[in-house]
Amino acid sequence: MRGLPKPKAARLPRVDFSEGFTRGNNPVYVFGALLTQRQFTAANFDLGFLNTPPPIDNFRTQFTAALPLYDAGQTGRRIKDAKLSAQGAGENGQRTQQEVISMS
């Protein structure tokens, strides 16, 4: 079974997945990570903690989805260009075959 040419695939929905991991003890990083994780408490206002926090791990999992709605005809143009390019490649192959036959 043949796969979709890339220009046609541009019309389909797309789902991406990514994961990330960071670890650090930079005070600004730790402060921001705790806020983002909603784990910041009153104890985190201690000056010793604010100036020299312990390292914190930050895991991030992300799913994104995209569906093209309108691209001003660019996908249709790319599909047409791909078809013409494939047709031209086929004709070049036939011409080369004929040249080889005529040389024999």
C-alpha distances in whole Angstrom, upper triangle without the diagonal:
4,7,10,12,15,18,16,15,19,19,18,21,21,23,24,26,29,32,35,38,42,45,48,52,53,55,53,50,51,53,50,47,50,50,46,46,49,51,54,57,61,61,59,61,64,64,64,60,60,61,59,57,55,51,49,45,43,39,37,33,32,29,28,26,26,25,25,28,29,29,31,28,27,23,23,25,22,19,21,22,19,18,22,21,18,20,23,21,20,23,25,23,24,28,28,27,30,32,31,32,35,36,36
4,7,9,12,14,13,13,16,17,16,19,19,21,23,25,28,31,34,37,41,44,47,51,51,54,52,48,50,51,48,46,49,49,45,45,48,50,53,56,60,60,58,60,63,63,63,59,58,60,58,56,54,50,48,44,42,38,36,33,31,28,27,25,24,23,23,26,26,26,28,25,23,20,20,21,19,16,18,19,15,15,18,17,14,17,20,18,17,21,22,20,22,25,25,25,28,30,30,30,33,35,35
4,6,9,11,10,9,13,14,13,16,16,18,19,22,24,28,31,34,37,41,44,47,48,50,48,45,46,48,45,43,45,45,42,42,45,47,49,53,56,57,54,57,59,60,59,56,55,56,55,52,51,47,44,41,38,35,32,29,27,24,23,21,20,20,20,22,24,23,25,22,21,17,18,19,16,14,17,17,14,14,18,17,15,17,20,18,18,22,23,22,24,27,27,27,30,32,32,33,36,37,37
4,6,8,6,6,10,11,10,13,14,17,18,21,24,28,31,34,37,41,44,47,47,49,47,44,46,47,44,42,45,44,41,41,44,46,49,52,56,56,54,56,59,59,59,55,54,55,54,52,51,47,44,41,38,35,32,29,26,23,22,19,18,17,17,19,20,19,21,19,17,13,14,16,13,11,14,15,12,12,16,15,14,16,19,18,18,22,23,22,24,27,27,28,30,32,32,34,36,38,38
4,6,6,6,9,11,12,15,15,18,19,22,25,28,31,35,37,41,44,47,47,49,47,44,46,47,44,42,45,45,41,42,45,47,49,53,56,57,54,56,59,59,59,56,54,55,54,52,51,47,45,42,39,36,33,30,27,25,23,20,19,18,17,19,19,18,20,17,15,12,12,13,10,8,11,11,8,9,13,12,11,14,16,15,16,19,20,20,22,24,25,26,28,30,30,32,34,35,37
4,5,5,7,9,10,13,13,16,17,20,22,26,28,32,34,38,41,44,44,46,43,40,43,44,40,39,42,42,38,39,42,44,46,50,53,54,51,53,56,56,56,52,51,52,51,49,48,44,42,39,36,33,30,27,25,22,20,18,16,15,14,17,17,15,18,15,13,10,12,12,9,8,12,11,9,11,14,13,13,16,18,17,18,21,22,22,25,27,27,28,31,32,32,34,36,37,39
4,5,5,8,10,13,13,17,18,22,24,28,30,34,36,40,42,46,45,47,44,42,44,45,41,40,43,43,39,40,43,45,47,51,54,55,52,54,57,57,57,54,52,53,53,50,50,46,44,41,38,35,32,29,26,23,21,18,16,14,13,15,14,12,14,12,9,6,8,9,6,5,9,9,7,10,12,12,13,15,17,17,19,21,22,23,25,27,27,29,31,32,33,35,37,38,40
4,5,6,8,11,13,16,18,22,24,28,31,35,37,41,44,47,47,48,46,43,45,46,42,41,44,43,39,40,43,45,48,51,55,56,53,55,57,58,58,55,53,54,54,51,51,47,44,41,38,35,32,29,26,23,20,18,15,13,12,14,14,13,15,12,11,7,8,10,8,6,10,11,9,11,14,14,14,16,19,19,20,22,24,24,26,28,29,30,32,34,35,36,38,40,41
4,5,5,8,9,13,15,18,21,24,27,31,34,38,40,44,43,45,43,40,42,43,39,38,40,40,36,37,39,42,44,48,51,52,49,52,54,55,55,51,50,51,51,48,47,44,41,38,35,32,28,25,22,19,17,14,12,11,11,14,15,14,16,14,13,9,11,13,11,10,13,14,12,14,17,17,16,19,21,21,22,25,26,26,28,31,31,32,35,36,37,38,40,42,43
4,6,8,8,12,14,18,20,24,27,30,33,37,39,42,42,43,41,38,40,41,37,36,39,38,34,35,38,41,43,46,50,51,48,50,52,53,53,50,48,49,49,47,46,43,40,37,34,31,27,25,22,19,16,13,10,9,8,11,11,10,13,12,10,7,10,12,9,9,13,14,13,15,18,18,18,21,22,22,24,27,27,28,30,32,33,34,36,38,39,40,42,43,45
4,7,9,13,16,19,22,26,29,32,35,39,41,44,44,45,42,40,42,42,39,37,40,39,35,36,38,41,44,47,50,52,49,51,54,54,55,51,50,51,51,48,48,45,42,39,35,32,29,26,23,19,16,13,10,8,6,9,10,10,13,11,10,7,9,12,11,10,14,15,14,16,19,19,20,22,24,24,25,28,29,30,32,34,35,36,38,40,41,42,44,45,47
4,6,10,13,17,20,23,26,30,33,37,39,43,42,44,41,38,40,41,37,36,38,37,33,34,36,39,42,45,48,49,47,49,52,53,53,49,48,50,49,47,46,42,39,36,33,30,26,23,20,17,14,11,9,7,7,10,12,13,16,15,14,11,13,16,14,13,17,18,17,18,22,22,21,24,26,26,27,30,31,31,33,36,36,37,40,41,42,43,46,47,48
4,7,10,14,17,21,24,27,30,34,36,40,39,41,38,35,37,37,34,32,35,34,30,30,33,36,38,41,45,46,43,46,48,49,50,46,45,47,46,43,43,39,36,33,30,27,23,20,17,13,11,7,6,5,7,10,13,14,17,17,16,13,16,19,17,17,20,22,20,22,25,25,25,27,30,29,31,33,34,35,37,39,40,40,43,44,45,47,49,50,51
4,7,10,13,17,20,24,27,30,33,36,36,38,35,32,34,35,31,29,32,31,27,28,30,33,36,39,42,43,41,43,46,47,47,43,42,44,43,40,39,36,33,30,27,24,20,17,14,11,8,6,5,6,9,12,15,15,19,19,17,15,18,20,18,18,22,22,21,23,26,25,25,28,30,29,31,34,35,35,37,39,39,40,43,44,45,47,49,50,51
4,7,10,14,17,21,24,27,30,33,34,35,33,30,31,32,28,27,29,28,25,25,27,30,32,36,39,40,38,40,43,44,44,40,39,41,40,37,36,33,30,27,23,20,17,14,10,7,6,4,7,9,12,15,18,18,22,22,21,18,21,24,21,21,25,26,24,26,29,29,28,31,33,32,34,37,37,37,40,42,42,43,46,47,47,49,51,52,53
4,7,10,14,17,20,24,27,30,30,32,30,26,28,29,26,24,26,26,22,23,26,28,30,34,37,38,35,38,40,41,41,37,36,38,37,34,33,30,27,23,20,17,14,11,8,6,5,6,9,12,14,18,20,20,24,24,22,20,23,25,23,23,27,27,25,28,31,29,29,33,34,33,35,38,38,38,41,43,42,43,46,47,47,50,52,52,54
4,7,10,14,17,21,24,27,28,29,28,24,25,27,24,21,24,24,20,20,23,25,28,31,35,35,33,35,38,39,38,35,34,35,34,31,30,27,24,20,17,14,11,8,6,5,7,9,12,15,18,21,24,24,28,28,26,24,27,29,26,27,31,30,28,31,34,33,32,36,37,36,37,41,41,40,43,45,45,46,49,50,50,52,54,55,56
4,7,10,14,17,20,24,24,26,24,21,22,24,21,18,21,22,18,18,22,23,26,29,33,33,30,33,35,36,35,31,31,32,31,28,27,23,20,17,14,11,8,6,5,7,9,12,15,18,21,24,26,26,29,30,28,26,30,31,28,29,33,32,30,33,36,34,34,38,39,37,39,42,42,42,45,47,46,47,50,51,51,53,56,56,57
4,7,10,14,17,21,22,24,22,18,19,21,19,16,19,20,16,16,19,21,23,27,30,30,27,30,32,33,32,28,28,29,28,25,23,20,17,13,11,7,5,4,6,9,12,15,18,22,24,27,29,29,33,34,31,30,33,35,32,33,36,36,34,37,39,38,38,41,42,41,43,46,45,45,48,50,49,50,53,54,53,56,58,58,59
4,7,10,14,17,18,20,19,15,16,19,16,13,16,18,15,14,18,19,21,25,28,28,25,27,29,30,29,25,25,26,24,22,20,16,14,11,8,6,5,7,9,12,14,18,20,24,26,30,31,31,35,36,33,32,36,37,34,35,39,38,36,39,42,40,40,43,44,43,45,48,47,47,50,52,51,52,55,56,55,58,60,60,61
4,7,10,14,15,18,17,13,14,17,15,12,15,17,14,14,17,17,19,23,26,25,22,25,26,27,26,22,22,23,21,18,17,13,11,7,6,5,6,9,12,15,18,21,24,28,30,33,35,35,38,39,37,36,39,40,38,39,42,41,40,43,45,43,43,47,48,46,48,51,50,50,53,55,54,55,58,58,58,61,63,63,64
4,7,10,12,14,14,10,11,14,13,10,13,15,13,13,17,17,18,21,24,23,20,23,24,24,23,19,19,20,18,15,14,10,8,6,5,7,9,12,14,18,20,24,26,30,32,35,37,36,40,41,39,38,42,42,40,41,45,43,42,45,47,45,46,49,50,48,50,53,52,52,56,57,56,57,61,61,60,63,65,65,66
4,7,9,12,13,9,9,13,12,10,12,15,14,14,17,16,17,20,22,21,18,21,21,21,20,16,17,17,15,12,10,6,6,4,6,9,12,15,18,21,24,28,30,34,36,39,40,40,43,45,42,42,45,46,43,45,48,47,46,49,51,49,49,53,53,51,54,57,56,56,59,60,59,61,64,64,63,66,68,68,69
4,6,9,10,7,7,11,11,10,12,15,15,15,17,16,16,19,21,19,16,18,19,18,17,14,14,13,11,9,8,5,6,7,9,12,14,18,21,24,26,30,32,36,38,41,42,42,45,47,44,44,47,48,45,47,50,49,48,51,53,51,52,55,55,54,56,59,58,58,62,63,61,63,66,66,66,69,71,70,71
4,6,8,7,6,9,11,10,12,14,15,15,17,16,15,17,19,17,14,16,15,15,13,10,10,10,8,6,6,4,6,9,11,15,17,21,24,27,29,33,35,39,41,43,45,45,48,49,47,47,51,51,49,50,54,53,51,55,57,54,55,59,59,57,60,63,62,62,65,66,65,67,70,70,69,72,74,74,75
4,6,5,6,9,10,10,12,14,15,16,18,17,16,18,19,18,14,15,16,14,13,11,10,9,8,7,9,8,9,12,13,16,18,22,24,28,29,33,35,39,40,43,44,43,46,48,46,46,50,50,48,50,53,52,51,54,56,54,55,58,58,57,60,62,61,61,65,66,64,66,70,69,69,72,74,73,75
4,5,5,6,9,10,11,12,14,15,16,15,13,15,16,15,11,12,12,11,11,8,6,6,7,6,9,9,10,13,14,18,20,23,25,29,30,34,36,40,41,43,45,44,47,49,47,47,51,51,49,52,55,54,53,56,58,56,57,61,61,59,62,65,64,64,68,68,67,69,72,72,72,75,77,76,78
4,6,5,6,8,10,11,12,14,15,15,13,16,17,16,12,13,14,13,14,11,9,9,10,10,12,12,11,14,14,17,18,22,23,27,28,31,33,37,38,40,41,41,44,46,44,44,48,48,47,49,52,51,50,54,55,53,55,58,58,57,60,62,61,62,65,66,65,67,70,70,70,73,75,74,76
4,5,5,6,8,10,10,12,14,14,13,16,18,17,13,15,16,16,15,13,11,12,11,10,11,9,9,10,10,13,15,18,20,23,25,28,30,34,36,38,39,39,42,44,42,42,46,46,44,46,49,48,48,51,53,51,52,55,56,54,57,60,59,59,63,64,63,64,68,67,67,70,72,72,73
4,6,5,6,9,10,10,12,11,10,13,15,14,10,12,13,14,13,10,9,10,10,7,8,7,6,9,9,13,15,19,21,24,26,30,32,36,38,40,42,42,45,47,45,44,48,49,47,49,52,51,50,53,55,54,54,58,58,57,60,62,61,62,65,66,65,67,70,70,70,73,75,74,76
4,6,5,6,9,10,11,10,8,11,12,12,8,10,12,12,13,10,8,10,11,9,11,11,10,12,12,15,17,20,22,25,27,30,32,36,38,40,41,41,45,47,45,45,49,49,48,49,53,52,51,54,56,55,56,59,60,59,61,64,63,63,67,68,67,69,72,72,72,75,77,76,78
4,5,5,6,9,10,10,9,13,15,15,12,13,15,16,17,13,11,14,14,12,14,13,11,12,11,14,14,17,19,22,23,27,29,32,34,36,37,38,41,43,41,41,45,46,44,46,49,48,48,51,53,51,52,56,56,55,58,60,60,60,63,65,64,66,69,69,69,72,74,73,75
4,5,5,6,8,9,9,12,15,15,12,14,17,17,17,14,13,15,15,12,12,11,8,9,7,10,11,15,16,20,22,25,28,31,33,35,37,37,41,43,41,41,44,45,43,45,48,48,47,50,52,50,51,55,55,54,56,59,59,59,62,64,63,64,67,68,68,70,72,72,74
4,5,5,6,5,5,9,12,12,9,12,14,16,16,12,12,14,14,11,12,11,8,10,9,12,13,17,18,22,24,27,30,33,36,38,40,40,43,45,44,43,47,48,46,48,51,51,50,53,55,54,54,58,59,57,60,63,62,62,65,67,66,68,71,71,71,74,76,76,77
4,5,5,6,5,9,12,13,10,12,15,17,18,14,13,16,17,14,15,15,12,13,12,14,14,17,18,22,23,26,29,32,34,36,38,38,42,44,42,42,46,47,45,47,50,50,49,52,54,53,54,57,58,57,60,62,62,62,65,67,66,68,71,71,71,74,76,76,77
4,5,8,9,12,15,16,14,16,19,20,21,17,16,19,19,16,17,15,12,12,10,11,11,14,15,18,19,23,25,28,31,32,34,35,38,40,39,39,42,43,42,43,47,46,46,49,51,50,50,54,55,54,56,59,58,59,62,63,63,64,67,68,68,70,73,73,74
4,5,8,11,15,16,13,16,19,21,21,17,17,20,19,16,16,14,11,11,8,10,10,13,15,18,20,23,26,29,32,34,36,37,40,42,41,40,44,45,43,45,48,48,47,50,52,51,51,55,56,55,57,60,59,59,63,64,64,65,68,69,69,71,73,73,75
4,6,9,12,14,12,14,17,20,20,17,16,20,20,17,17,17,13,14,12,14,14,16,18,20,22,25,28,31,34,36,38,39,42,44,43,42,46,47,46,47,51,51,50,52,55,54,54,58,59,58,60,63,63,63,66,67,67,68,71,72,72,74,77,77,78
4,6,10,11,9,12,15,17,18,14,14,18,17,14,14,14,11,12,12,14,15,18,20,23,25,28,31,35,37,39,41,42,46,48,46,45,49,50,49,50,53,53,52,55,58,56,57,60,61,60,62,65,65,65,68,70,69,70,73,74,74,76,79,78,80
4,7,8,6,9,12,14,15,12,11,15,15,12,14,14,12,14,14,16,18,21,22,25,27,31,33,37,39,41,43,44,47,49,48,47,51,52,50,52,55,55,54,57,59,58,59,62,63,62,64,67,67,67,70,72,71,72,75,76,76,78,81,80,82
4,5,5,8,10,13,14,12,12,16,16,13,15,16,15,17,17,20,21,24,26,29,31,34,37,40,43,44,46,47,50,52,51,51,54,56,54,55,59,59,58,61,63,62,62,66,67,66,68,71,70,71,74,75,75,76,79,80,79,82,84,84,85
4,5,6,8,11,13,11,11,15,16,14,16,18,17,20,20,23,25,28,29,32,34,37,40,43,46,47,49,50,53,55,54,54,57,59,57,59,62,62,61,64,66,65,66,69,70,69,71,74,74,74,77,78,78,79,82,83,83,85,87,87,89
4,5,6,10,10,8,10,13,14,12,13,16,15,18,20,23,25,28,30,33,35,39,41,45,47,49,51,51,55,57,55,55,59,60,58,60,63,63,62,65,67,66,66,70,70,69,72,74,74,74,77,79,78,79,83,83,83,85,87,87,88
4,5,8,9,6,7,10,11,9,11,13,13,16,17,20,22,25,27,31,33,36,39,42,45,46,48,49,52,54,52,52,56,57,55,57,60,60,59,62,64,62,63,67,67,66,68,71,71,71,74,76,75,76,79,79,79,82,84,84,85
4,6,9,7,6,10,12,11,14,16,16,19,20,23,25,28,30,33,35,38,41,44,46,48,49,50,53,55,54,54,57,58,57,59,62,61,60,64,66,64,65,69,69,68,71,73,73,73,76,78,77,78,82,82,82,84,86,86,88
4,5,5,6,9,10,10,13,16,16,20,21,25,27,30,32,36,38,41,44,47,49,51,53,53,56,58,57,57,60,61,59,61,64,64,63,66,68,67,67,71,71,70,73,76,75,75,78,80,79,80,83,83,83,86,88,88,89
4,5,5,6,8,10,13,16,17,21,22,26,28,32,34,37,39,42,44,48,50,52,53,53,56,59,57,57,61,61,59,61,65,64,63,66,68,66,67,71,71,70,73,75,74,75,78,79,78,80,83,83,83,86,88,87,89
4,6,5,6,7,10,14,16,19,21,25,27,31,33,37,39,43,45,49,51,52,54,54,57,59,57,57,61,62,60,62,65,64,63,66,68,66,67,71,71,70,72,75,74,74,78,79,77,79,82,82,82,85,87,86,88
4,6,5,5,8,11,12,16,18,21,24,27,30,33,35,39,42,45,47,49,51,51,54,56,54,54,58,59,57,58,62,61,60,63,65,63,64,68,68,67,69,72,71,71,75,76,75,76,80,79,79,82,84,84,85
4,6,6,10,12,13,16,18,21,23,27,29,33,34,38,40,44,45,47,49,49,52,54,52,52,56,56,55,57,60,59,58,61,63,62,63,66,66,65,68,70,69,70,73,74,73,75,78,78,78,81,83,82,84
4,6,10,12,14,18,19,23,25,29,31,35,36,40,42,45,47,49,50,50,53,55,53,53,57,58,56,58,61,60,59,62,64,62,63,67,67,65,68,71,70,70,73,74,73,75,78,78,78,81,83,82,84
4,7,9,12,15,18,21,24,28,30,34,36,39,42,45,47,49,51,51,54,56,53,53,57,58,55,57,61,59,58,62,64,61,62,66,66,65,67,70,69,69,72,73,72,74,77,77,76,79,82,81,82
4,6,8,12,14,18,21,24,27,31,33,36,39,43,45,47,49,48,52,54,51,51,55,56,53,55,58,57,56,60,62,60,60,64,64,63,65,68,67,67,71,72,70,72,75,75,75,78,80,79,81
4,6,10,13,16,19,23,26,30,32,36,38,42,44,47,49,49,52,54,51,51,55,55,53,55,58,57,56,59,61,59,59,63,63,62,64,67,66,66,69,71,69,71,74,74,73,76,79,78,79
4,7,10,13,16,20,23,27,29,33,35,39,41,44,46,46,49,50,48,48,51,52,49,51,55,53,52,55,57,55,56,59,60,58,60,63,62,62,66,67,65,67,70,70,70,73,75,74,75
4,7,10,13,17,20,23,26,30,32,36,38,41,43,43,46,48,46,45,49,49,47,49,52,51,50,53,55,53,54,57,58,56,58,61,61,60,64,65,64,65,69,69,68,71,73,73,74
4,7,10,13,17,20,23,27,30,33,36,38,40,40,44,45,43,42,46,47,44,46,49,48,47,50,52,50,50,54,55,53,55,58,57,57,61,62,61,62,66,66,65,68,70,70,71
4,7,10,13,17,19,23,26,30,32,35,37,37,40,42,40,39,42,43,41,42,46,45,44,47,49,47,48,51,52,50,53,56,55,55,58,60,59,60,63,64,63,66,68,68,69
4,7,10,14,17,20,23,27,30,32,35,35,39,40,38,36,40,41,39,40,43,43,41,44,47,45,45,49,49,48,50,53,53,52,55,57,56,57,61,61,61,63,66,65,66
4,7,10,13,17,20,23,26,29,31,31,35,36,34,33,36,38,35,36,40,40,38,41,44,42,42,46,47,45,47,50,50,50,53,55,54,55,58,59,59,61,64,63,65
4,7,10,14,17,21,24,26,29,29,33,34,32,30,34,36,33,34,38,37,36,38,41,40,40,43,44,43,45,48,48,48,51,53,52,53,56,57,57,59,61,61,63
4,7,10,13,17,20,22,25,25,29,30,29,27,31,32,30,31,34,34,33,36,38,37,37,41,42,41,43,46,46,45,48,50,50,51,54,55,55,57,60,60,61
4,7,10,14,17,20,22,23,27,28,26,24,28,30,28,28,32,32,30,33,36,35,35,38,40,39,40,43,44,43,46,48,48,49,52,53,53,55,58,58,59
4,7,10,13,16,19,19,23,24,23,21,24,26,24,25,29,29,28,30,33,32,33,36,37,37,38,41,42,42,44,46,46,48,50,51,52,54,56,57,58
4,7,10,13,16,17,21,21,20,18,22,24,22,23,26,27,26,28,31,30,30,33,35,35,36,39,40,40,43,45,45,46,49,50,50,52,54,55,56
4,7,9,12,13,17,18,17,15,18,20,19,20,23,24,23,25,28,28,28,31,33,33,34,37,38,38,40,42,43,44,47,48,48,50,52,53,55
4,6,9,11,15,15,15,13,16,18,17,18,21,22,21,23,26,26,27,29,31,31,33,35,36,37,39,41,42,43,45,47,48,49,51,52,54
4,6,7,11,11,11,10,12,15,14,15,18,19,19,21,24,24,25,27,29,29,31,33,34,35,37,39,40,41,43,45,46,48,49,51,52
4,7,10,11,12,11,13,15,16,16,19,21,21,23,25,26,27,29,31,31,33,35,36,37,39,41,42,43,45,47,48,50,51,53,54
4,6,8,9,9,11,13,14,15,17,19,20,21,23,24,26,27,29,30,32,33,35,36,38,39,41,42,44,45,47,48,50,51,53
4,6,6,7,9,10,11,13,15,16,17,19,21,22,23,25,26,27,29,31,32,34,36,37,38,40,41,42,44,46,47,48,51
4,6,8,9,10,12,14,14,16,18,19,20,21,24,25,26,28,30,31,32,34,35,36,38,40,41,42,44,46,47,48,51
4,6,5,6,9,10,11,12,14,16,17,18,20,21,23,24,26,27,29,30,32,33,35,36,38,39,41,42,43,45,47
4,5,5,6,9,10,10,12,14,15,16,18,20,21,22,24,26,27,28,30,31,33,35,36,37,39,41,42,43,45
4,5,5,6,9,10,10,12,14,15,16,18,20,21,23,24,26,27,29,30,31,33,35,36,38,39,41,42,44
4,5,5,6,9,10,11,12,14,15,17,18,20,21,23,24,26,27,29,30,32,33,35,36,38,39,41,43
4,5,5,6,9,10,11,12,14,15,16,18,20,21,22,24,26,27,28,30,32,33,35,36,37,39,41
4,5,5,6,9,10,10,12,14,15,16,18,20,21,22,24,25,27,28,30,31,33,35,36,37,39
4,5,5,6,9,10,11,12,14,15,17,19,20,21,23,24,26,27,29,30,32,33,35,36,38
4,5,5,6,9,10,11,12,14,15,17,18,20,21,23,24,26,27,29,30,32,33,35,37
4,5,5,6,9,10,10,12,14,15,16,18,20,21,22,24,26,27,29,30,31,33,35
4,5,5,6,9,10,10,12,14,15,16,18,20,21,23,24,26,27,29,30,32,34
4,5,5,6,9,10,11,12,14,15,17,18,20,21,23,24,26,27,29,31,32
4,5,5,6,9,10,10,12,14,15,16,18,20,21,22,24,26,27,29,31
4,5,5,6,9,10,10,12,14,15,16,18,20,21,23,24,26,27,29
4,5,5,6,9,10,11,13,14,15,17,19,20,21,23,24,26,28
4,5,5,6,9,10,11,12,14,15,17,19,20,21,23,25,26
4,5,5,6,9,10,10,12,14,15,16,18,20,21,23,25
4,5,5,6,9,10,11,12,14,15,17,18,20,21,23
4,5,5,6,9,10,11,12,14,15,17,18,20,22
4,5,5,6,9,10,11,12,14,15,16,18,20
4,5,5,6,9,10,10,12,14,15,17,19
4,5,5,6,9,10,11,12,14,16,17
4,5,5,6,9,10,11,12,14,16
4,5,5,6,9,10,10,12,15
4,5,5,6,9,10,11,13
4,5,5,6,9,10,11
4,5,5,6,9,10
4,5,5,6,9
4,5,5,7
4,5,5
4,5
4
